[in-house]
Amino acid sequence: MVDTELRGHELKVYKPQVHLDIRKYFFSVRIVDAWNSLPAAVLRCKTVENFKRKLDCLFKDRGYE
């Protein structure tokens, strides 16, 4: 299998369709787009500390400090 990264990473989360306004503001629904937009290199970390380090570097590169 060739890893071309055309569709992002293999750890994408399904975003449910919501019909009530109260449900669309739940954390579990709001965070899906942010998770799915992360690069695969960040998500493939072996340890939590390594994940946090790469996530911090990503946020610094995007201007969040």
PEVEN-V968158 format. One record per run of one state. SS is the DSSP state (h for helix, s for strand, l for the rest). FROM is the first residue (numbers start at 1). TO is the last residue. If there is no record, write none. Layout:
SS FROM TO
SS FROM TO
This chain:
l 1 20
h 21 24
l 25 26
h 27 30
l 31 31
h 32 36
l 37 39
h 40 43
l 44 47
h 48 61
l 62 65
